[in-house]
Amino acid sequence: MEEKGTLYLCATPLGNLKDITLRVLEVLKEVDLIAVEDTRRTVKLLNHYDIKTPMISYHEHNKESRGREIMECLQEGKKIALAADAGTPGISDPGYELIRDTIEKGIEVISLPGPCAAVTAVVVSGFPIKRFAFYGFLSNKKKDRKRELEGISQEDKTVVIYEAPHRLLKTLKELAEFMENREAALCRELTKVHEEVKRGTIKELISHYEVNPLKGEITLAIKPPAREEEVSSYNLGEGVREVKELKEEGLREGEAVKRIARYFKLPRRELYKKVIEDKEKEEGKNK
């Protein structure tokens, strides 16, 4: 029986070509084939390190047909490297589907650690990183996007998202509807010549980039809301009373909580929790 091959997951530099491990360079030279999103970008890396291994493209628009080709090669015993244009393959790219299918076929998958924009950004942000939530690129579908934005606003941990420069202001303004005073760190062109980390509230970032358009790849880290113990019971109690008044005026509970949380600068999740607790107490008294 013919021995199956191996799929190597090779993390590549975000921008600075020196940010690559010796192990990745060794694997890229020794494998039979390198699968990449854009051969025009990866060829610069290969040329820099004098790597002659042939490449094939594997991206969103050819992932099904090219995925079958790669799988056939792996089943024939060939060694293949999967590399992202920049960073770690499988994160916000179609690579994860190839990884999943390879595992299902019982073929060995080996991950070689290295650069990752999300990790680089969350570390340099200075925000808490004991836990953090990665959302990647937000959906372009209106309903899904709204659900993601609401999810981000309710996270109790640092959030990291990717964004393209032409969509940045739109995304910041949508985030501002839920948390305009939340601190954030906008990381642009990480590891490159024009690397920049702009810090401020979501509202301040909007004001800055409305008059200072930017270019380049963007990773946004958003600080978590104040912890429950940092919010006085008075403020939460006042918020609950305001929510009740808005509900009496006909506003839905969820919308009332969102408005009051924004006005009083309260953590939305904690206010909603307090509203529910008070409501359950009242219902218990009336039984």
C-alpha positions as CSV (number, residue, x, y, z in Angstrom):
1,M,0.0,0.0,0.0
2,E,1.4,3.4,-1.0
3,E,2.3,5.6,1.9
4,K,0.3,8.8,2.2
5,G,2.0,12.2,2.1
6,T,2.0,15.1,4.5
7,L,0.4,18.6,4.5
8,Y,2.6,21.2,6.2
9,L,1.0,24.4,7.4
10,C,3.6,27.1,6.9
11,A,3.2,30.6,8.5
12,T,4.8,33.3,6.4
13,P,5.8,36.9,7.2
14,L,3.2,39.6,7.5
15,G,5.5,42.0,5.7
16,N,9.1,41.9,6.9
17,L,10.7,39.0,5.1
18,K,13.0,38.3,8.0
19,D,10.0,37.2,10.1
20,I,10.1,33.6,9.0
21,T,11.4,30.5,10.9
22,L,14.3,28.4,9.8
23,R,12.0,25.4,10.0
24,V,9.5,26.9,7.5
25,L,12.3,27.8,5.1
26,E,13.6,24.2,5.3
27,V,10.2,22.7,4.6
28,L,9.4,25.1,1.7
29,K,12.6,23.9,0.1
30,E,12.0,20.2,0.7
31,V,8.3,19.7,-0.2
32,D,7.1,18.6,-3.6
33,L,4.7,21.5,-4.0
34,I,3.6,24.8,-2.3
35,A,-0.1,25.8,-2.3
36,V,-0.7,29.5,-1.9
37,E,-3.5,32.0,-2.3
38,D,-1.6,34.3,-4.6
39,T,1.5,33.0,-6.4
40,R,2.5,36.6,-7.3
41,R,2.9,37.5,-3.7
42,T,4.5,34.3,-2.5
43,V,7.1,34.3,-5.3
44,K,8.7,37.4,-3.7
45,L,9.4,35.4,-0.6
46,L,10.6,32.3,-2.5
47,N,12.9,34.4,-4.6
48,H,14.3,36.2,-1.6
49,Y,15.4,32.9,-0.1
50,D,16.3,31.2,-3.4
51,I,13.6,28.6,-3.1
52,K,12.8,26.8,-6.4
53,T,9.9,24.6,-5.3
54,P,6.9,24.8,-7.7
55,M,3.7,26.6,-6.6
56,I,0.0,26.2,-7.3
57,S,-2.8,28.6,-6.4
58,Y,-5.4,27.6,-3.9
59,H,-8.0,30.3,-3.1
60,E,-11.7,31.0,-2.6
61,H,-12.5,30.8,-6.3
62,N,-10.8,27.5,-7.1
63,K,-10.7,25.8,-3.7
64,E,-13.0,22.9,-4.8
65,S,-11.2,21.8,-8.0
66,R,-7.7,22.6,-6.7
67,G,-8.5,21.0,-3.4
68,R,-9.2,17.7,-5.2
69,E,-5.9,18.0,-7.0
70,I,-4.0,18.6,-3.8
71,M,-5.7,15.7,-2.1
72,E,-4.8,13.4,-5.0
73,C,-1.1,14.4,-4.6
74,L,-1.2,13.8,-0.9
75,Q,-2.7,10.4,-1.4
76,E,0.1,9.6,-3.8
77,G,2.6,10.2,-1.0
78,K,3.7,13.7,-1.9
79,K,4.6,16.4,0.6
80,I,2.8,19.7,0.2
81,A,3.2,23.0,2.0
82,L,0.1,25.2,2.5
83,A,1.1,28.9,3.0
84,A,-1.0,32.0,3.4
85,D,-0.2,35.2,1.6
86,A,0.8,36.6,4.9
87,G,0.5,35.0,8.4
88,T,-0.8,31.6,9.4
89,P,-2.8,29.6,6.9
90,G,-6.3,28.7,7.8
91,I,-7.0,31.9,9.5
92,S,-9.5,34.1,7.5
93,D,-8.7,32.2,4.3
94,P,-10.0,29.0,2.7
95,G,-7.1,27.0,4.0
96,Y,-9.1,25.6,6.9
97,E,-11.3,23.6,4.4
98,L,-8.2,21.9,3.0
99,I,-6.9,21.2,6.4
100,R,-10.3,19.7,7.5
101,D,-10.5,17.5,4.4
102,T,-6.9,16.3,4.8
103,I,-7.6,15.3,8.4
104,E,-10.7,13.4,7.4
105,K,-8.8,11.4,4.8
106,G,-6.4,10.3,7.5
107,I,-3.4,12.2,6.1
108,E,-0.9,13.7,8.4
109,V,-1.1,17.5,9.0
110,I,1.8,19.3,10.6
111,S,1.6,23.0,11.7
112,L,4.7,25.1,11.7
113,P,4.1,28.1,14.0
114,G,5.0,31.7,13.0
115,P,3.5,35.1,12.3
116,C,-0.2,35.9,12.9
117,A,-1.6,39.4,12.6
118,A,-4.3,38.8,15.2
119,V,-1.9,37.7,17.9
120,T,0.6,40.5,17.0
121,A,-2.1,43.1,17.2
122,V,-3.7,41.9,20.5
123,V,-0.3,41.8,22.1
124,V,0.8,45.3,21.0
125,S,-2.6,46.7,22.0
126,G,-1.9,46.5,25.7
127,F,-5.4,45.2,26.4
128,P,-6.1,42.1,28.5
129,I,-5.1,39.0,26.6
130,K,-5.8,36.2,29.1
131,R,-8.7,35.6,26.9
132,F,-9.6,37.2,23.6
133,A,-12.2,36.8,20.8
134,F,-11.2,36.7,17.2
135,Y,-13.9,37.6,14.6
136,G,-11.8,37.9,11.5
137,F,-13.5,39.8,8.7
138,L,-17.1,40.7,9.5
139,S,-19.8,39.4,7.1
140,N,-21.0,41.4,4.2
141,K,-24.5,40.1,4.7
142,K,-26.5,42.6,6.5
143,K,-28.3,40.2,8.9
144,D,-25.1,38.3,9.8
145,R,-23.1,41.4,10.1
146,K,-25.6,42.9,12.6
147,R,-25.5,39.7,14.7
148,E,-21.7,39.8,14.7
149,L,-21.6,43.5,15.8
150,E,-24.0,42.8,18.6
151,G,-21.9,39.8,19.6
152,I,-18.8,42.0,19.7
153,S,-20.5,44.6,21.8
154,Q,-21.5,42.0,24.4
155,E,-18.1,40.3,24.6
156,D,-16.4,40.6,28.0
157,K,-12.9,40.1,26.6
158,T,-10.6,41.8,24.1
159,V,-11.9,41.5,20.5
160,V,-9.8,41.3,17.3
161,I,-11.1,41.9,13.8
162,Y,-9.6,42.3,10.4
163,E,-10.7,45.0,8.0
164,A,-9.9,46.5,4.6
165,P,-9.0,50.2,4.4
166,H,-12.0,51.1,2.1
167,R,-14.4,49.6,4.6
168,L,-12.8,50.9,7.8
169,L,-14.9,53.9,8.4
170,K,-18.2,52.0,7.8
171,T,-17.1,49.4,10.3
172,L,-16.0,51.9,12.9
173,K,-19.3,53.8,12.6
174,E,-21.3,50.6,13.0
175,L,-19.3,49.6,16.0
176,A,-19.9,53.1,17.4
177,E,-23.6,52.5,17.5
178,F,-22.9,50.0,20.3
179,M,-19.7,51.3,21.9
180,E,-18.5,54.6,20.7
181,N,-16.5,55.2,23.9
182,R,-14.8,51.8,24.0
183,E,-11.0,52.0,23.7
184,A,-9.4,50.4,20.6
185,A,-6.0,50.0,19.0
186,L,-6.0,50.2,15.2
187,C,-2.9,48.4,13.8
188,R,-1.9,49.1,10.2
189,E,0.8,47.5,8.1
190,L,2.2,45.4,10.9
191,T,5.9,44.7,10.6
192,K,6.2,46.8,7.4
193,V,7.9,50.1,6.8
194,H,4.8,52.2,7.5
195,E,3.6,50.2,10.5
196,E,1.3,52.3,12.8
197,V,-0.7,51.7,15.9
198,K,-3.4,54.3,16.5
199,R,-5.0,54.3,19.9
200,G,-8.2,55.9,21.1
201,T,-11.9,55.4,21.5
202,I,-14.0,54.2,18.6
203,K,-15.4,57.7,18.3
204,E,-11.9,59.3,18.3
205,L,-10.7,56.8,15.6
206,I,-13.7,57.8,13.4
207,S,-12.8,61.5,13.8
208,H,-9.2,60.9,12.9
209,Y,-9.7,58.7,9.9
210,E,-12.5,60.9,8.4
211,V,-9.7,63.4,7.7
212,N,-6.8,61.0,7.4
213,P,-7.7,58.3,5.0
214,L,-5.4,55.3,5.2
215,K,-4.1,52.4,3.1
216,G,-2.8,49.0,4.0
217,E,-3.9,45.9,5.9
218,I,-5.7,46.6,9.2
219,T,-6.2,44.7,12.4
220,L,-8.4,46.3,15.0
221,A,-8.2,45.3,18.7
222,I,-11.1,46.4,21.0
223,K,-10.7,46.7,24.7
224,P,-13.3,44.8,26.8
225,P,-15.9,46.8,28.8
226,A,-15.4,47.6,32.5
227,R,-15.7,44.6,34.7
228,E,-18.8,44.2,36.7
229,E,-17.1,45.1,39.9
230,E,-15.9,48.4,38.4
231,V,-19.5,49.5,37.8
232,S,-21.3,50.9,40.8
233,S,-24.6,49.3,41.8
234,Y,-26.1,52.8,41.7
235,N,-25.3,53.3,38.0
236,L,-26.7,49.9,37.1
237,G,-29.8,50.5,39.3
238,E,-30.3,53.9,37.6
239,G,-29.9,52.2,34.2
240,V,-32.5,49.6,35.1
241,R,-35.0,52.3,36.1
242,E,-34.4,54.2,32.8
243,V,-34.9,50.9,30.8
244,K,-38.3,50.4,32.6
245,E,-39.4,53.9,31.6
246,L,-38.5,53.4,28.0
247,K,-40.3,50.0,28.0
248,E,-43.4,51.8,29.4
249,E,-43.2,54.2,26.4
250,G,-43.4,51.2,24.1
251,L,-39.7,50.5,23.3
252,R,-38.6,46.9,23.1
253,E,-36.5,45.7,26.0
254,G,-33.4,44.9,23.9
255,E,-33.4,48.4,22.3
256,A,-34.0,50.1,25.6
257,V,-31.0,48.4,27.2
258,K,-28.9,49.3,24.2
259,R,-29.8,53.0,24.4
260,I,-29.4,53.3,28.2
261,A,-26.1,51.4,28.2
262,R,-24.8,53.8,25.6
263,Y,-26.1,56.9,27.4
264,F,-24.8,55.9,30.8
265,K,-21.6,54.3,29.4
266,L,-22.5,51.0,31.1
267,P,-21.5,47.5,30.0
268,R,-24.5,46.4,28.0
269,R,-24.3,42.7,29.0
270,E,-24.2,43.6,32.7
271,L,-27.1,46.1,32.4
272,Y,-29.2,43.5,30.6
273,K,-28.4,40.9,33.3
274,K,-29.5,43.3,36.0
275,V,-32.7,44.1,34.1
276,I,-33.6,40.4,33.9
277,E,-32.7,39.8,37.6
278,D,-34.9,42.7,38.7
279,K,-37.7,41.5,36.5
280,E,-37.5,38.0,37.9
281,K,-37.6,39.4,41.5
282,E,-40.7,41.4,40.7
283,E,-42.4,38.4,39.2
284,G,-41.5,36.3,42.3
285,K,-43.1,38.9,44.6
286,N,-46.3,38.9,42.5
287,K,-46.8,35.1,42.8
